[in-house]
Amino acid sequence: GDAPNTVLGMGASREMRRREGNHFVIVTASCDRITLSPRVHLDVRQDLRLTGRVTHVGNSSMEVEVELEQAPACASTSTPQWSSVMTGYFVMVARDPASYKAARVPRLQLQSDADRAAWERGVRNNERRKQERATSVHSTVPTEDEMKVIHDLFLVHHHPIKKKPTQVSTPGRPSAPAP
């Protein structure tokens, strides 16, 4: 719903207003990836901490890394070790509030090694997203081998006795498994 947009957008737009004095409408373009930690069992009785940072900016888009952490069950020290429960990457876009056209976002100011490491992750994630868009079935026609796999799957589904599927591997694309 609106809660993630509100939380992510408030942080991103607050950072831009602080630097530039501009106002933008920030919307979530996509949820790139959410990774749950297999090592941590989420206990709703424990304190949770949600943090985020802008890790990459384009012209009007930005990647926001969000981390959900959980406090330890028994905090025996004054500075307890929080455990990462989930990390998510979201692509946010800035829009002019009057026209809703793309609004330019300010460049990131990388001040620490952690900032630079986060930026490098953001660059890699952005390149991966570009590559995925370029080879997506939404933008490219299936290859001849992929068409054979689709046809085989069709035959198996509609005429299970007539033909068994074959497995075809196409360089750069995962193999289509037989059902």
Biotite code that builds the C-alpha atoms (Angstrom):
import biotite.structure as struc

atoms = struc.array([
    struc.Atom([0.000, 0.000, 0.000], chain_id="A", res_id=1, res_name="GLY", atom_name="CA", element="C"),
    struc.Atom([0.970, 3.561, 0.677], chain_id="A", res_id=2, res_name="ASP", atom_name="CA", element="C"),
    struc.Atom([3.001, 2.918, 3.855], chain_id="A", res_id=3, res_name="ALA", atom_name="CA", element="C"),
    struc.Atom([6.217, 1.745, 2.106], chain_id="A", res_id=4, res_name="PRO", atom_name="CA", element="C"),
    struc.Atom([5.943, 4.583, -0.432], chain_id="A", res_id=5, res_name="ASN", atom_name="CA", element="C"),
    struc.Atom([5.453, 7.034, 2.409], chain_id="A", res_id=6, res_name="THR", atom_name="CA", element="C"),
    struc.Atom([8.389, 5.742, 4.476], chain_id="A", res_id=7, res_name="VAL", atom_name="CA", element="C"),
    struc.Atom([10.804, 5.433, 1.529], chain_id="A", res_id=8, res_name="LEU", atom_name="CA", element="C"),
    struc.Atom([9.653, 8.634, -0.119], chain_id="A", res_id=9, res_name="GLY", atom_name="CA", element="C"),
    struc.Atom([9.865, 10.716, 3.060], chain_id="A", res_id=10, res_name="MET", atom_name="CA", element="C"),
    struc.Atom([13.472, 9.721, 3.625], chain_id="A", res_id=11, res_name="GLY", atom_name="CA", element="C"),
    struc.Atom([14.507, 10.240, 0.026], chain_id="A", res_id=12, res_name="ALA", atom_name="CA", element="C"),
    struc.Atom([12.679, 13.552, -0.415], chain_id="A", res_id=13, res_name="SER", atom_name="CA", element="C"),
    struc.Atom([13.857, 14.878, 2.954], chain_id="A", res_id=14, res_name="ARG", atom_name="CA", element="C"),
    struc.Atom([17.440, 14.249, 1.861], chain_id="A", res_id=15, res_name="GLU", atom_name="CA", element="C"),
    struc.Atom([16.884, 16.044, -1.459], chain_id="A", res_id=16, res_name="MET", atom_name="CA", element="C"),
    struc.Atom([15.165, 19.053, 0.151], chain_id="A", res_id=17, res_name="ARG", atom_name="CA", element="C"),
    struc.Atom([17.982, 19.331, 2.687], chain_id="A", res_id=18, res_name="ARG", atom_name="CA", element="C"),
    struc.Atom([20.557, 19.515, -0.095], chain_id="A", res_id=19, res_name="ARG", atom_name="CA", element="C"),
    struc.Atom([18.736, 21.382, -2.841], chain_id="A", res_id=20, res_name="GLU", atom_name="CA", element="C"),
    struc.Atom([15.776, 23.184, -1.257], chain_id="A", res_id=21, res_name="GLY", atom_name="CA", element="C"),
    struc.Atom([13.527, 21.607, -3.943], chain_id="A", res_id=22, res_name="ASN", atom_name="CA", element="C"),
    struc.Atom([10.285, 19.708, -3.469], chain_id="A", res_id=23, res_name="HIS", atom_name="CA", element="C"),
    struc.Atom([9.503, 16.530, -5.386], chain_id="A", res_id=24, res_name="PHE", atom_name="CA", element="C"),
    struc.Atom([6.929, 13.805, -5.505], chain_id="A", res_id=25, res_name="VAL", atom_name="CA", element="C"),
    struc.Atom([8.720, 10.522, -4.831], chain_id="A", res_id=26, res_name="ILE", atom_name="CA", element="C"),
    struc.Atom([7.136, 7.252, -5.955], chain_id="A", res_id=27, res_name="VAL", atom_name="CA", element="C"),
    struc.Atom([8.272, 3.636, -5.885], chain_id="A", res_id=28, res_name="THR", atom_name="CA", element="C"),
    struc.Atom([9.031, 2.476, -9.419], chain_id="A", res_id=29, res_name="ALA", atom_name="CA", element="C"),
    struc.Atom([9.937, -1.073, -8.436], chain_id="A", res_id=30, res_name="SER", atom_name="CA", element="C"),
    struc.Atom([10.907, -3.365, -5.634], chain_id="A", res_id=31, res_name="CYS", atom_name="CA", element="C"),
    struc.Atom([14.158, -4.751, -6.969], chain_id="A", res_id=32, res_name="ASP", atom_name="CA", element="C"),
    struc.Atom([14.929, -7.387, -4.369], chain_id="A", res_id=33, res_name="ARG", atom_name="CA", element="C"),
    struc.Atom([14.017, -8.356, -0.814], chain_id="A", res_id=34, res_name="ILE", atom_name="CA", element="C"),
    struc.Atom([16.273, -10.798, 1.007], chain_id="A", res_id=35, res_name="THR", atom_name="CA", element="C"),
    struc.Atom([15.249, -12.401, 4.293], chain_id="A", res_id=36, res_name="LEU", atom_name="CA", element="C"),
    struc.Atom([18.028, -13.590, 6.562], chain_id="A", res_id=37, res_name="SER", atom_name="CA", element="C"),
    struc.Atom([17.852, -17.357, 7.107], chain_id="A", res_id=38, res_name="PRO", atom_name="CA", element="C"),
    struc.Atom([19.877, -16.986, 10.318], chain_id="A", res_id=39, res_name="ARG", atom_name="CA", element="C"),
    struc.Atom([17.443, -14.787, 12.243], chain_id="A", res_id=40, res_name="VAL", atom_name="CA", element="C"),
    struc.Atom([13.994, -15.769, 13.432], chain_id="A", res_id=41, res_name="HIS", atom_name="CA", element="C"),
    struc.Atom([11.760, -12.695, 13.472], chain_id="A", res_id=42, res_name="LEU", atom_name="CA", element="C"),
    struc.Atom([10.355, -12.293, 16.980], chain_id="A", res_id=43, res_name="ASP", atom_name="CA", element="C"),
    struc.Atom([7.601, -9.668, 17.068], chain_id="A", res_id=44, res_name="VAL", atom_name="CA", element="C"),
    struc.Atom([8.140, -9.258, 20.828], chain_id="A", res_id=45, res_name="ARG", atom_name="CA", element="C"),
    struc.Atom([11.602, -7.794, 20.200], chain_id="A", res_id=46, res_name="GLN", atom_name="CA", element="C"),
    struc.Atom([12.325, -4.231, 19.147], chain_id="A", res_id=47, res_name="ASP", atom_name="CA", element="C"),
    struc.Atom([12.726, -3.698, 15.407], chain_id="A", res_id=48, res_name="LEU", atom_name="CA", element="C"),
    struc.Atom([14.710, -0.975, 13.648], chain_id="A", res_id=49, res_name="ARG", atom_name="CA", element="C"),
    struc.Atom([14.113, 0.087, 10.038], chain_id="A", res_id=50, res_name="LEU", atom_name="CA", element="C"),
    struc.Atom([16.910, 2.056, 8.381], chain_id="A", res_id=51, res_name="THR", atom_name="CA", element="C"),
    struc.Atom([17.468, 3.167, 4.824], chain_id="A", res_id=52, res_name="GLY", atom_name="CA", element="C"),
    struc.Atom([19.953, 4.919, 2.615], chain_id="A", res_id=53, res_name="ARG", atom_name="CA", element="C"),
    struc.Atom([20.102, 6.136, -0.947], chain_id="A", res_id=54, res_name="VAL", atom_name="CA", element="C"),
    struc.Atom([22.747, 3.974, -2.621], chain_id="A", res_id=55, res_name="THR", atom_name="CA", element="C"),
    struc.Atom([22.585, 5.129, -6.234], chain_id="A", res_id=56, res_name="HIS", atom_name="CA", element="C"),
    struc.Atom([21.116, 8.031, -8.188], chain_id="A", res_id=57, res_name="VAL", atom_name="CA", element="C"),
    struc.Atom([20.438, 8.486, -11.872], chain_id="A", res_id=58, res_name="GLY", atom_name="CA", element="C"),
    struc.Atom([18.892, 11.551, -13.471], chain_id="A", res_id=59, res_name="ASN", atom_name="CA", element="C"),
    struc.Atom([15.470, 11.216, -11.864], chain_id="A", res_id=60, res_name="SER", atom_name="CA", element="C"),
    struc.Atom([15.710, 7.842, -10.157], chain_id="A", res_id=61, res_name="SER", atom_name="CA", element="C"),
    struc.Atom([17.414, 6.499, -7.106], chain_id="A", res_id=62, res_name="MET", atom_name="CA", element="C"),
    struc.Atom([17.984, 3.147, -5.454], chain_id="A", res_id=63, res_name="GLU", atom_name="CA", element="C"),
    struc.Atom([17.092, 2.983, -1.774], chain_id="A", res_id=64, res_name="VAL", atom_name="CA", element="C"),
    struc.Atom([18.480, 0.193, 0.394], chain_id="A", res_id=65, res_name="GLU", atom_name="CA", element="C"),
    struc.Atom([16.274, -0.629, 3.384], chain_id="A", res_id=66, res_name="VAL", atom_name="CA", element="C"),
    struc.Atom([17.312, -2.846, 6.288], chain_id="A", res_id=67, res_name="GLU", atom_name="CA", element="C"),
    struc.Atom([15.107, -4.292, 9.017], chain_id="A", res_id=68, res_name="LEU", atom_name="CA", element="C"),
    struc.Atom([16.996, -5.272, 12.154], chain_id="A", res_id=69, res_name="GLU", atom_name="CA", element="C"),
    struc.Atom([15.924, -6.946, 15.379], chain_id="A", res_id=70, res_name="GLN", atom_name="CA", element="C"),
    struc.Atom([17.242, -6.307, 18.885], chain_id="A", res_id=71, res_name="ALA", atom_name="CA", element="C"),
    struc.Atom([18.673, -9.277, 20.779], chain_id="A", res_id=72, res_name="PRO", atom_name="CA", element="C"),
    struc.Atom([16.357, -11.205, 23.118], chain_id="A", res_id=73, res_name="ALA", atom_name="CA", element="C"),
    struc.Atom([18.367, -10.198, 26.163], chain_id="A", res_id=74, res_name="CYS", atom_name="CA", element="C"),
    struc.Atom([20.450, -7.051, 25.942], chain_id="A", res_id=75, res_name="ALA", atom_name="CA", element="C"),
    struc.Atom([23.180, -7.652, 28.495], chain_id="A", res_id=76, res_name="SER", atom_name="CA", element="C"),
    struc.Atom([25.308, -4.748, 27.284], chain_id="A", res_id=77, res_name="THR", atom_name="CA", element="C"),
    struc.Atom([24.558, -1.059, 26.879], chain_id="A", res_id=78, res_name="SER", atom_name="CA", element="C"),
    struc.Atom([25.074, -1.379, 23.099], chain_id="A", res_id=79, res_name="THR", atom_name="CA", element="C"),
    struc.Atom([23.223, -4.534, 21.984], chain_id="A", res_id=80, res_name="PRO", atom_name="CA", element="C"),
    struc.Atom([24.103, -6.232, 18.684], chain_id="A", res_id=81, res_name="GLN", atom_name="CA", element="C"),
    struc.Atom([21.163, -5.866, 16.333], chain_id="A", res_id=82, res_name="TRP", atom_name="CA", element="C"),
    struc.Atom([20.597, -8.701, 13.827], chain_id="A", res_id=83, res_name="SER", atom_name="CA", element="C"),
    struc.Atom([19.661, -8.071, 10.211], chain_id="A", res_id=84, res_name="SER", atom_name="CA", element="C"),
    struc.Atom([16.308, -9.679, 9.441], chain_id="A", res_id=85, res_name="VAL", atom_name="CA", element="C"),
    struc.Atom([15.687, -8.322, 5.926], chain_id="A", res_id=86, res_name="MET", atom_name="CA", element="C"),
    struc.Atom([17.369, -6.185, 3.295], chain_id="A", res_id=87, res_name="THR", atom_name="CA", element="C"),
    struc.Atom([15.437, -4.691, 0.412], chain_id="A", res_id=88, res_name="GLY", atom_name="CA", element="C"),
    struc.Atom([16.320, -2.591, -2.622], chain_id="A", res_id=89, res_name="TYR", atom_name="CA", element="C"),
    struc.Atom([13.727, -0.227, -4.082], chain_id="A", res_id=90, res_name="PHE", atom_name="CA", element="C"),
    struc.Atom([13.913, 1.994, -7.140], chain_id="A", res_id=91, res_name="VAL", atom_name="CA", element="C"),
    struc.Atom([12.297, 5.358, -6.471], chain_id="A", res_id=92, res_name="MET", atom_name="CA", element="C"),
    struc.Atom([11.627, 8.083, -9.024], chain_id="A", res_id=93, res_name="VAL", atom_name="CA", element="C"),
    struc.Atom([11.282, 11.832, -8.530], chain_id="A", res_id=94, res_name="ALA", atom_name="CA", element="C"),
    struc.Atom([8.468, 13.706, -10.236], chain_id="A", res_id=95, res_name="ARG", atom_name="CA", element="C"),
    struc.Atom([7.605, 17.374, -10.460], chain_id="A", res_id=96, res_name="ASP", atom_name="CA", element="C"),
    struc.Atom([4.502, 17.867, -8.266], chain_id="A", res_id=97, res_name="PRO", atom_name="CA", element="C"),
    struc.Atom([2.736, 20.055, -10.883], chain_id="A", res_id=98, res_name="ALA", atom_name="CA", element="C"),
    struc.Atom([3.443, 18.174, -14.130], chain_id="A", res_id=99, res_name="SER", atom_name="CA", element="C"),
    struc.Atom([4.476, 14.726, -12.807], chain_id="A", res_id=100, res_name="TYR", atom_name="CA", element="C"),
    struc.Atom([7.315, 14.792, -15.340], chain_id="A", res_id=101, res_name="LYS", atom_name="CA", element="C"),
    struc.Atom([10.724, 13.511, -14.304], chain_id="A", res_id=102, res_name="ALA", atom_name="CA", element="C"),
    struc.Atom([12.496, 15.742, -11.791], chain_id="A", res_id=103, res_name="ALA", atom_name="CA", element="C"),
    struc.Atom([16.278, 15.784, -11.542], chain_id="A", res_id=104, res_name="ARG", atom_name="CA", element="C"),
    struc.Atom([17.673, 14.370, -8.321], chain_id="A", res_id=105, res_name="VAL", atom_name="CA", element="C"),
    struc.Atom([20.880, 15.694, -6.759], chain_id="A", res_id=106, res_name="PRO", atom_name="CA", element="C"),
    struc.Atom([24.099, 13.707, -6.921], chain_id="A", res_id=107, res_name="ARG", atom_name="CA", element="C"),
    struc.Atom([25.108, 11.674, -3.885], chain_id="A", res_id=108, res_name="LEU", atom_name="CA", element="C"),
    struc.Atom([27.897, 13.012, -1.725], chain_id="A", res_id=109, res_name="GLN", atom_name="CA", element="C"),
    struc.Atom([30.026, 9.987, -0.848], chain_id="A", res_id=110, res_name="LEU", atom_name="CA", element="C"),
    struc.Atom([31.746, 10.798, 2.426], chain_id="A", res_id=111, res_name="GLN", atom_name="CA", element="C"),
    struc.Atom([32.886, 7.455, 3.810], chain_id="A", res_id=112, res_name="SER", atom_name="CA", element="C"),
    struc.Atom([34.109, 4.041, 2.718], chain_id="A", res_id=113, res_name="ASP", atom_name="CA", element="C"),
    struc.Atom([30.663, 2.662, 3.614], chain_id="A", res_id=114, res_name="ALA", atom_name="CA", element="C"),
    struc.Atom([29.056, 5.260, 1.309], chain_id="A", res_id=115, res_name="ASP", atom_name="CA", element="C"),
    struc.Atom([31.417, 4.292, -1.514], chain_id="A", res_id=116, res_name="ARG", atom_name="CA", element="C"),
    struc.Atom([30.760, 0.554, -0.984], chain_id="A", res_id=117, res_name="ALA", atom_name="CA", element="C"),
    struc.Atom([26.990, 1.183, -1.031], chain_id="A", res_id=118, res_name="ALA", atom_name="CA", element="C"),
    struc.Atom([27.409, 3.251, -4.225], chain_id="A", res_id=119, res_name="TRP", atom_name="CA", element="C"),
    struc.Atom([29.324, 0.412, -5.901], chain_id="A", res_id=120, res_name="GLU", atom_name="CA", element="C"),
    struc.Atom([26.529, -2.036, -4.969], chain_id="A", res_id=121, res_name="ARG", atom_name="CA", element="C"),
    struc.Atom([24.038, 0.444, -6.412], chain_id="A", res_id=122, res_name="GLY", atom_name="CA", element="C"),
    struc.Atom([26.016, 0.733, -9.663], chain_id="A", res_id=123, res_name="VAL", atom_name="CA", element="C"),
    struc.Atom([26.136, -3.083, -9.993], chain_id="A", res_id=124, res_name="ARG", atom_name="CA", element="C"),
    struc.Atom([22.405, -3.361, -9.228], chain_id="A", res_id=125, res_name="ASN", atom_name="CA", element="C"),
    struc.Atom([21.607, -0.660, -11.803], chain_id="A", res_id=126, res_name="ASN", atom_name="CA", element="C"),
    struc.Atom([23.691, -2.420, -14.476], chain_id="A", res_id=127, res_name="GLU", atom_name="CA", element="C"),
    struc.Atom([21.993, -5.748, -13.661], chain_id="A", res_id=128, res_name="ARG", atom_name="CA", element="C"),
    struc.Atom([18.546, -4.133, -13.974], chain_id="A", res_id=129, res_name="ARG", atom_name="CA", element="C"),
    struc.Atom([19.524, -2.643, -17.373], chain_id="A", res_id=130, res_name="LYS", atom_name="CA", element="C"),
    struc.Atom([20.758, -6.044, -18.581], chain_id="A", res_id=131, res_name="GLN", atom_name="CA", element="C"),
    struc.Atom([17.574, -7.752, -17.370], chain_id="A", res_id=132, res_name="GLU", atom_name="CA", element="C"),
    struc.Atom([15.429, -5.170, -19.180], chain_id="A", res_id=133, res_name="ARG", atom_name="CA", element="C"),
    struc.Atom([17.422, -5.663, -22.395], chain_id="A", res_id=134, res_name="ALA", atom_name="CA", element="C"),
    struc.Atom([16.930, -9.454, -22.379], chain_id="A", res_id=135, res_name="THR", atom_name="CA", element="C"),
    struc.Atom([13.422, -9.525, -20.905], chain_id="A", res_id=136, res_name="SER", atom_name="CA", element="C"),
    struc.Atom([10.633, -11.327, -22.732], chain_id="A", res_id=137, res_name="VAL", atom_name="CA", element="C"),
    struc.Atom([8.859, -7.973, -22.606], chain_id="A", res_id=138, res_name="HIS", atom_name="CA", element="C"),
    struc.Atom([11.397, -6.471, -25.015], chain_id="A", res_id=139, res_name="SER", atom_name="CA", element="C"),
    struc.Atom([12.827, -9.337, -27.089], chain_id="A", res_id=140, res_name="THR", atom_name="CA", element="C"),
    struc.Atom([11.244, -11.972, -29.310], chain_id="A", res_id=141, res_name="VAL", atom_name="CA", element="C"),
    struc.Atom([11.880, -15.575, -28.246], chain_id="A", res_id=142, res_name="PRO", atom_name="CA", element="C"),
    struc.Atom([14.723, -17.323, -30.056], chain_id="A", res_id=143, res_name="THR", atom_name="CA", element="C"),
    struc.Atom([14.084, -20.299, -32.339], chain_id="A", res_id=144, res_name="GLU", atom_name="CA", element="C"),
    struc.Atom([15.112, -22.710, -29.557], chain_id="A", res_id=145, res_name="ASP", atom_name="CA", element="C"),
    struc.Atom([12.825, -20.944, -27.068], chain_id="A", res_id=146, res_name="GLU", atom_name="CA", element="C"),
    struc.Atom([9.946, -21.174, -29.562], chain_id="A", res_id=147, res_name="MET", atom_name="CA", element="C"),
    struc.Atom([10.534, -24.952, -29.746], chain_id="A", res_id=148, res_name="LYS", atom_name="CA", element="C"),
    struc.Atom([10.347, -25.179, -25.957], chain_id="A", res_id=149, res_name="VAL", atom_name="CA", element="C"),
    struc.Atom([7.117, -23.156, -25.929], chain_id="A", res_id=150, res_name="ILE", atom_name="CA", element="C"),
    struc.Atom([5.671, -25.406, -28.628], chain_id="A", res_id=151, res_name="HIS", atom_name="CA", element="C"),
    struc.Atom([6.714, -28.552, -26.763], chain_id="A", res_id=152, res_name="ASP", atom_name="CA", element="C"),
    struc.Atom([5.080, -27.255, -23.584], chain_id="A", res_id=153, res_name="LEU", atom_name="CA", element="C"),
    struc.Atom([1.925, -26.468, -25.523], chain_id="A", res_id=154, res_name="PHE", atom_name="CA", element="C"),
    struc.Atom([1.831, -29.990, -26.972], chain_id="A", res_id=155, res_name="LEU", atom_name="CA", element="C"),
    struc.Atom([2.405, -31.629, -23.586], chain_id="A", res_id=156, res_name="VAL", atom_name="CA", element="C"),
    struc.Atom([-0.382, -29.569, -22.039], chain_id="A", res_id=157, res_name="HIS", atom_name="CA", element="C"),
    struc.Atom([-2.921, -30.051, -24.856], chain_id="A", res_id=158, res_name="HIS", atom_name="CA", element="C"),
    struc.Atom([-1.833, -33.423, -26.262], chain_id="A", res_id=159, res_name="HIS", atom_name="CA", element="C"),
    struc.Atom([0.193, -35.215, -23.557], chain_id="A", res_id=160, res_name="PRO", atom_name="CA", element="C"),
    struc.Atom([0.618, -38.451, -25.528], chain_id="A", res_id=161, res_name="ILE", atom_name="CA", element="C"),
    struc.Atom([1.789, -36.992, -28.856], chain_id="A", res_id=162, res_name="LYS", atom_name="CA", element="C"),
    struc.Atom([5.107, -35.399, -27.858], chain_id="A", res_id=163, res_name="LYS", atom_name="CA", element="C"),
    struc.Atom([7.454, -35.262, -24.902], chain_id="A", res_id=164, res_name="LYS", atom_name="CA", element="C"),
    struc.Atom([9.186, -31.959, -24.177], chain_id="A", res_id=165, res_name="PRO", atom_name="CA", element="C"),
    struc.Atom([12.833, -31.371, -24.956], chain_id="A", res_id=166, res_name="THR", atom_name="CA", element="C"),
    struc.Atom([15.126, -29.207, -22.869], chain_id="A", res_id=167, res_name="GLN", atom_name="CA", element="C"),
    struc.Atom([16.895, -26.500, -24.852], chain_id="A", res_id=168, res_name="VAL", atom_name="CA", element="C"),
    struc.Atom([19.588, -24.228, -23.467], chain_id="A", res_id=169, res_name="SER", atom_name="CA", element="C"),
    struc.Atom([20.084, -20.802, -24.986], chain_id="A", res_id=170, res_name="THR", atom_name="CA", element="C"),
    struc.Atom([23.262, -18.836, -24.163], chain_id="A", res_id=171, res_name="PRO", atom_name="CA", element="C"),
    struc.Atom([22.452, -15.907, -21.895], chain_id="A", res_id=172, res_name="GLY", atom_name="CA", element="C"),
    struc.Atom([19.044, -17.247, -20.906], chain_id="A", res_id=173, res_name="ARG", atom_name="CA", element="C"),
    struc.Atom([18.146, -19.979, -18.403], chain_id="A", res_id=174, res_name="PRO", atom_name="CA", element="C"),
    struc.Atom([16.989, -23.339, -19.720], chain_id="A", res_id=175, res_name="SER", atom_name="CA", element="C"),
    struc.Atom([13.278, -23.960, -19.742], chain_id="A", res_id=176, res_name="ALA", atom_name="CA", element="C"),
    struc.Atom([12.642, -26.973, -17.515], chain_id="A", res_id=177, res_name="PRO", atom_name="CA", element="C"),
    struc.Atom([10.449, -29.808, -18.703], chain_id="A", res_id=178, res_name="ALA", atom_name="CA", element="C"),
    struc.Atom([7.171, -30.006, -16.733], chain_id="A", res_id=179, res_name="PRO", atom_name="CA", element="C"),
])
